[in-house]
Amino acid sequence: MIDPERLILLGEIGAAHGIKGEVSIRTFTEDPADIAAYGPLSDKAGKRTFKIAGLRVTAKAVIARLQGVDDRTAAEKLRNTGLYVKRGQLPDLEPGEYYYEDLAGLTAVDAQGSVLGTVAGVVNYGAGDLVEISRPGERETLLVPFTKEAVPAVDIETGRVTVVLPAFAEDDGEAGTADGLVEEE
């Protein structure tokens, strides 16, 4: 069940831009300009609200003027602030579509239906989207490429994500060193 009150991260405030209080925003929306279409945004705690008073998309960034932020000093204080909306404010999706945030908390299973863990979220470190899976009894999470080959099925209704692990991820490490790598002799 999707909670319409759940906060969804749409962007993050970056550096101040100029001296009149503008900020750069790293957006997580399909079209960067869409971040202004959802109405007021809030911080993660919901204590501060931000209304985008002006926005322009450049080749390198989204530059925004936030209502009530009138100088560089005020803009600099907002750096790294996440910009959130309630899940219920997002547009309805077609059947079979989902937002990445909807995957958090789903059960990750392999092709045989064995539980691998719980989806912690979707991350991107620059080389593409990765599904992050928390595994029971393990400190480190499992990162799986978010491709059709590695994640062939996502079923929001049943709360399951099917994952096909690469062969090296299934290796128990016994054939080589403690990390599963074989050292050359």
C-alpha positions, 0 to 999 in steps of 0.5 A, spaced: 500 500 500 502 506 498 502 512 503 500 518 500 503 522 506 510 519 505 515 524 503 518 523 496 525 527 495 524 531 488 531 535 489 537 537 493 539 544 493 546 545 491 550 552 491 548 559 491 548 562 485 549 569 484 548 575 490 540 575 489 539 569 493 538 564 487 540 557 488 542 551 484 538 545 484 539 538 483 533 535 481 530 528 480 524 529 476 524 526 469 524 533 466 528 538 471 523 544 470 518 539 473 520 540 480 516 547 480 510 544 478 508 540 484 507 546 489 510 548 495 516 543 497 518 542 504 525 539 507 525 532 510 522 534 517 517 538 514 518 544 518 520 549 512 516 550 506 519 552 499 516 555 494 519 556 487 518 563 485 522 563 479 526 557 475 531 556 469 534 550 466 541 551 463 546 546 460 549 545 467 544 546 472 537 548 474 537 555 477 531 557 482 529 563 486 526 561 492 520 565 495 523 569 502 531 567 500 533 574 498 541 574 498 547 569 498 548 568 505 540 566 506 542 561 500 548 558 502 545 556 509 540 552 504 546 548 501 544 540 501 537 541 503 533 536 500 526 538 497 520 533 498 513 533 496 508 528 499 507 522 495 499 524 494 501 530 490 505 526 485 501 525 478 497 518 478 501 513 474 499 508 468 498 500 470 505 497 471 509 504 472 512 506 479 516 511 482 523 509 485 521 511 492 515 506 491 520 500 491 523 502 498 520 496 503 519 491 498 521 484 498 527 482 494 527 475 491 531 471 486 528 467 480 526 461 485 522 466 490 527 465 495 528 472 499 534 476 498 532 481 503 528 488 503 529 494 498 532 499 501 532 504 495 535 506 488 541 509 488 545 512 482 553 513 483 554 515 476 554 509 472 547 508 472 541 506 477 542 501 482 537 497 487 540 497 494 538 491 498 538 490 505 540 483 507 538 479 514 544 479 518 548 482 513 551 489 515 553 491 507 547 492 502 547 488 496 547 493 489 544 490 483 544 494 476 537 496 475 536 493 468 531 489 465 536 483 465 538 484 473 531 486 475 526 482 471 520 484 475 517 489 480 510 488 483 508 493 487 501 490 489 504 483 491 510 487 494 516 483 491 522 485 486 525 479 482 532 480 482 537 475 478 544 476 481 550 476 477 554 469 478 560 473 482 554 475 487 552 468 488 560 466 490 561 464 497 568 466 497 571 459 498 574 458 492 579 464 493 581 469 498 576 472 504 573 476 499 572 471 493 577 473 489 583 468 486 590 471 487 595 469 481 601 465 483 
